[in-house]
Amino acid sequence: MALLGIAIDMTCLAVLAIIISRVPKVVALLDKAGALFGKKEEPAGFDRKEDSEEPVYDDFSREGLSKIGAIYKQCAVDIGDTFNLAALYDISRKKGLPHPHLTIKSMREAGLLLPQGDGKFSWNL
């Protein structure tokens, strides 16, 4: 009986390990399926043309952050001059802007987003 119990436990643990190892692949498959059915809105900071250069969202120098900040500011016109970072994050996700957490953090550190108190921020562009 003891050997049977150990065998059942080991079998269940092995099956569980296999299932857990496949989770990233299942999530990636679901992301691909979601991308096929969901159409993201393009950021309002640029036009899609063959001759126009797409903005670089991973340039975190002061000049690059100013360009990215201008795009974020155009997308976030609806939230006003002073806003919560959560509202800016939500808008950037809805507009499909890449890596909003890192960008917003970098803009705060560079002084492009100034704290106004009570959790509110304003642009310094």
Secondary structure, DSSP 8 states (H G I E B T S, - for coil): -HHHHHHHHHHHHHHHHHHHHHHHHHHHHHHHHHHHH------TT----SSS----TT--SHHHHHHHHHHHHHHTGGG-SEEEHHHHHHHHHHHT-S-HHHHHHHHHHHTSEEEEETTEEEE--
